[in-house]
């Protein structure tokens, strides 16, 4: 592994978090959604990612 690899990995790991938070604020403004609607949507998406769809069991 090259010496620059850990630096690249260290820069790439937080990048999706930053992009996701910027994206959700634009989605919220674009669809005129309330904070509770966004929170509910994020919790539902996290649940689906963790447990998968019901029909996959």
C-alpha positions, 0 to 999 in steps of 0.5 A, a space after each residue: 500500500 502506498 503512503 498516500 492511501 490512508 490519506 485518500 481513504 481518510 478523505 473519502 470516508 466523511 465525503 458521503 456524509 457531507 454530500 448527504 447532509 447537503 442533498 437532504 437540505 435541498 430535497 427538504 426545500 424543494 418539496 417543502 417538507 417539514 423537519 418531522 417528515 424528513 426525520 421520519 423518512 430518514 428513520 424509515 430508510 435506515 430501518 430498511 437498510 438495516 433490516 431489508 425489505 419484508 419480502 426478502 426474509 
